[in-house]
Amino acid sequence: MNSVFGCALLVLSSLAVIVAASPAFALLLPPLAAAYAALGGRYRNVARELKRAEAVAEAPMLSSLAETVAGLTTIRAYGAVRPTASALSF
């Protein structure tokens, strides 16, 4: 939590220095803040959906791998290591 406050303080102090050096920049801050908020919200939505799609895509592969590891003694007992390994090559 300390790093969040430090980062926020750094951003605010940087903006204060910029506005002090160029007061006209203060007029651009509200539209820039609105654009940043809009793009940030859009990015979060897209990132969340991408993470969900990635989890759905990985589920069958992880399930197959978990089943193979669980049945490894049986696979070795029947001598089916080579066919199982070729079936698992994703």
Secondary structure, 3 states (H helix, E strand, C coil): CHHHHHHHHHHHHHHHHHHHHCCCHHHHHHHHHHHHHHHHHHHHHHHHHHHHHHHHHHHHHHHHHHHHHHCHHHHHHCCCHHHHHHHHCC
